[in-house]
Amino acid sequence: MPGTSLVVPVVLWGKFAPTHCISCVYLSKDLKTLATGCYDGQICLWQVDPDTLHMIPRCLLVGHTAPVLCISRASIIQDNNYIVSSSEAGEMCTWDLVDGKCREAVKLPQVHTNMQAYHMCNCEDVRLFCNGYYPEILVMDPFSLEILFMLSSKQNPDWISALHVLRPAKRKDDVVLALTTTGMVKVWTLLGHENKHLEPIYENESKQIRTLNAVCLQCCSYNQRTVLVVCTKYWQIYDAGDFSVLCSYLAPRGERWMSGDFLAIDRIIMWSDAGKGYLYKLPAKYELSLITSNPFRNCINPFLIRNTYGRGFGF
């Protein structure tokens, strides 16, 4: 518009609208903004009503030339409406959710399949912990998209399939827990003063377990000693102390697990590629096995409470 700095983004297409076959999803903490990346390279922003879950498409973000593989928040401040996206071509973009403008863009030789935003100790804002089709973990600034430092492996380096960053109770350092595609568990400890000018940061511990191509790794926030590992055909719970298996459960016939998380110390929520969600309860002897070596340690059988298709659990 003449005489103003207002820029109105407009997206036009021909006879047929983009298919928008969804490849990844991001939901804001206030549950009011949903971002969906697609295989065509676009990102759609949806306005969500948290009470009714009614969604209205608000904006289409165009900039990627390849499928969008992951989307993450860019700040700990809820009102700072920015997200970061990454594509199969190594493209990364920082987007302003208010006006849909791309604030920063880079193209890396590395292709990310996952980005976890985490507020490290001694940092003012979040850092992006990225893993994908390369053997390192890249730690990046979400606004400049600069690689701050890398976590490398001395023992059996391989692509990282899943990772989780956490701060142990009563400690000021941060711990990065990761799984390689070949089932090697790796642990890094970060003190908060790492930067790209230091020597490579190698793992503190490494151990082989019987898990291949994990798609999700979650530590229980109610008890940091337990770790959920999700593969497409099964999910397992491990003791973080020695990484022994506490329980294991197969995917339903004809379905593949996509991800999961802890809802409580004894409840697991899982979702599959069929659009179904499953809620599991772990038996009482599970809690006992966390604090003592007893005969039930390796024979815990969770049981299904409820499953649903495309709806909430309603509990």
ZIMO-V301773 format. One record per residue. N is the residue number from 1. RES is the residue in one letter. SS is DSSP state (a for helix, b for strand, c for the rest). NEAR is the number of other C-alpha atoms within 8 Angstrom. Layout:
BEGIN
n={N | N}
res={RES | RES}
ss={SS | SS}
near={NEAR | NEAR}
END
This chain:
BEGIN
n={1 | 2 | 3 | 4 | 5 | 6 | 7 | 8 | 9 | 10 | 11 | 12 | 13 | 14 | 15 | 16 | 17 | 18 | 19 | 20 | 21 | 22 | 23 | 24 | 25 | 26 | 27 | 28 | 29 | 30 | 31 | 32 | 33 | 34 | 35 | 36 | 37 | 38 | 39 | 40 | 41 | 42 | 43 | 44 | 45 | 46 | 47 | 48 | 49 | 50 | 51 | 52 | 53 | 54 | 55 | 56 | 57 | 58 | 59 | 60 | 61 | 62 | 63 | 64 | 65 | 66 | 67 | 68 | 69 | 70 | 71 | 72 | 73 | 74 | 75 | 76 | 77 | 78 | 79 | 80 | 81 | 82 | 83 | 84 | 85 | 86 | 87 | 88 | 89 | 90 | 91 | 92 | 93 | 94 | 95 | 96 | 97 | 98 | 99 | 100 | 101 | 102 | 103 | 104 | 105 | 106 | 107 | 108 | 109 | 110 | 111 | 112 | 113 | 114 | 115 | 116 | 117 | 118 | 119 | 120 | 121 | 122 | 123 | 124 | 125 | 126 | 127 | 128 | 129 | 130 | 131 | 132 | 133 | 134 | 135 | 136 | 137 | 138 | 139 | 140 | 141 | 142 | 143 | 144 | 145 | 146 | 147 | 148 | 149 | 150 | 151 | 152 | 153 | 154 | 155 | 156 | 157 | 158 | 159 | 160 | 161 | 162 | 163 | 164 | 165 | 166 | 167 | 168 | 169 | 170 | 171 | 172 | 173 | 174 | 175 | 176 | 177 | 178 | 179 | 180 | 181 | 182 | 183 | 184 | 185 | 186 | 187 | 188 | 189 | 190 | 191 | 192 | 193 | 194 | 195 | 196 | 197 | 198 | 199 | 200 | 201 | 202 | 203 | 204 | 205 | 206 | 207 | 208 | 209 | 210 | 211 | 212 | 213 | 214 | 215 | 216 | 217 | 218 | 219 | 220 | 221 | 222 | 223 | 224 | 225 | 226 | 227 | 228 | 229 | 230 | 231 | 232 | 233 | 234 | 235 | 236 | 237 | 238 | 239 | 240 | 241 | 242 | 243 | 244 | 245 | 246 | 247 | 248 | 249 | 250 | 251 | 252 | 253 | 254 | 255 | 256 | 257 | 258 | 259 | 260 | 261 | 262 | 263 | 264 | 265 | 266 | 267 | 268 | 269 | 270 | 271 | 272 | 273 | 274 | 275 | 276 | 277 | 278 | 279 | 280 | 281 | 282 | 283 | 284 | 285 | 286 | 287 | 288 | 289 | 290 | 291 | 292 | 293 | 294 | 295 | 296 | 297 | 298 | 299 | 300 | 301 | 302 | 303 | 304 | 305 | 306 | 307 | 308 | 309 | 310 | 311 | 312 | 313 | 314 | 315}
res={M | P | G | T | S | L | V | V | P | V | V | L | W | G | K | F | A | P | T | H | C | I | S | C | V | Y | L | S | K | D | L | K | T | L | A | T | G | C | Y | D | G | Q | I | C | L | W | Q | V | D | P | D | T | L | H | M | I | P | R | C | L | L | V | G | H | T | A | P | V | L | C | I | S | R | A | S | I | I | Q | D | N | N | Y | I | V | S | S | S | E | A | G | E | M | C | T | W | D | L | V | D | G | K | C | R | E | A | V | K | L | P | Q | V | H | T | N | M | Q | A | Y | H | M | C | N | C | E | D | V | R | L | F | C | N | G | Y | Y | P | E | I | L | V | M | D | P | F | S | L | E | I | L | F | M | L | S | S | K | Q | N | P | D | W | I | S | A | L | H | V | L | R | P | A | K | R | K | D | D | V | V | L | A | L | T | T | T | G | M | V | K | V | W | T | L | L | G | H | E | N | K | H | L | E | P | I | Y | E | N | E | S | K | Q | I | R | T | L | N | A | V | C | L | Q | C | C | S | Y | N | Q | R | T | V | L | V | V | C | T | K | Y | W | Q | I | Y | D | A | G | D | F | S | V | L | C | S | Y | L | A | P | R | G | E | R | W | M | S | G | D | F | L | A | I | D | R | I | I | M | W | S | D | A | G | K | G | Y | L | Y | K | L | P | A | K | Y | E | L | S | L | I | T | S | N | P | F | R | N | C | I | N | P | F | L | I | R | N | T | Y | G | R | G | F | G | F}
ss={c | c | c | c | c | c | c | c | c | c | c | c | c | c | c | c | c | c | c | c | c | b | b | b | b | b | b | c | c | c | c | c | b | b | b | b | b | b | c | c | c | c | b | b | b | b | b | b | c | c | c | c | c | c | b | b | b | b | b | b | b | c | c | c | c | c | c | b | b | b | b | b | b | c | c | c | c | c | c | c | c | b | b | b | b | b | b | c | c | c | b | b | b | b | b | b | c | c | c | c | c | b | b | b | b | b | b | c | c | c | c | b | b | b | b | b | b | b | c | c | c | c | c | c | c | c | b | b | b | b | b | b | c | c | c | c | b | b | b | b | b | c | c | c | c | c | b | b | b | b | b | b | c | c | c | c | c | c | c | b | b | b | b | b | b | b | c | c | c | c | c | c | c | b | b | b | b | b | b | b | c | c | c | b | b | b | b | b | b | b | c | c | c | c | c | c | c | c | c | c | b | b | c | c | b | b | b | b | c | c | c | c | c | c | c | b | b | b | b | c | c | c | c | c | c | b | b | b | b | b | c | c | c | b | b | b | b | b | b | c | c | c | c | c | b | b | b | b | b | b | c | c | c | c | c | c | b | b | b | b | b | b | b | b | c | c | b | b | b | b | b | b | c | c | c | b | b | b | b | b | b | c | c | a | a | a | a | a | a | a | a | c | c | c | c | c | c | c | c | b | c | c | b | b | b | b | b | b | b | c | c | c | c | c | c}
near={6 | 3 | 4 | 5 | 5 | 5 | 5 | 4 | 5 | 4 | 5 | 4 | 7 | 5 | 4 | 5 | 6 | 6 | 5 | 9 | 7 | 9 | 11 | 11 | 11 | 9 | 9 | 9 | 6 | 6 | 10 | 11 | 11 | 13 | 12 | 12 | 18 | 14 | 12 | 12 | 14 | 15 | 12 | 12 | 14 | 12 | 11 | 12 | 10 | 8 | 4 | 5 | 7 | 7 | 8 | 7 | 8 | 8 | 8 | 10 | 10 | 7 | 6 | 10 | 8 | 10 | 15 | 19 | 14 | 14 | 15 | 11 | 9 | 14 | 12 | 8 | 5 | 8 | 4 | 7 | 9 | 11 | 12 | 13 | 13 | 14 | 17 | 11 | 9 | 12 | 13 | 13 | 12 | 16 | 13 | 12 | 10 | 5 | 5 | 11 | 8 | 9 | 9 | 10 | 10 | 8 | 8 | 8 | 5 | 8 | 14 | 15 | 10 | 10 | 12 | 10 | 12 | 9 | 10 | 10 | 9 | 6 | 8 | 5 | 8 | 14 | 13 | 14 | 12 | 13 | 17 | 13 | 10 | 10 | 11 | 12 | 11 | 13 | 13 | 13 | 12 | 13 | 8 | 6 | 12 | 7 | 10 | 10 | 10 | 12 | 13 | 12 | 10 | 7 | 5 | 6 | 8 | 10 | 12 | 16 | 14 | 13 | 13 | 11 | 10 | 8 | 9 | 10 | 4 | 4 | 6 | 8 | 11 | 14 | 12 | 12 | 11 | 13 | 15 | 16 | 12 | 9 | 13 | 12 | 13 | 13 | 12 | 12 | 10 | 10 | 9 | 10 | 6 | 8 | 7 | 9 | 4 | 7 | 5 | 7 | 8 | 9 | 13 | 8 | 8 | 10 | 7 | 7 | 8 | 5 | 8 | 9 | 10 | 16 | 12 | 14 | 14 | 12 | 12 | 13 | 6 | 6 | 8 | 10 | 10 | 11 | 13 | 16 | 13 | 15 | 14 | 11 | 8 | 11 | 14 | 12 | 12 | 13 | 13 | 10 | 5 | 5 | 8 | 7 | 10 | 14 | 12 | 11 | 9 | 7 | 11 | 6 | 4 | 4 | 9 | 11 | 15 | 13 | 10 | 12 | 10 | 13 | 8 | 7 | 8 | 11 | 11 | 13 | 12 | 12 | 12 | 12 | 9 | 6 | 8 | 11 | 12 | 12 | 12 | 12 | 11 | 12 | 11 | 6 | 8 | 13 | 9 | 8 | 12 | 9 | 6 | 6 | 7 | 6 | 6 | 9 | 10 | 8 | 8 | 13 | 9 | 10 | 8 | 9 | 8 | 8 | 10 | 10 | 7 | 7 | 5 | 5 | 7 | 3 | 2}
END
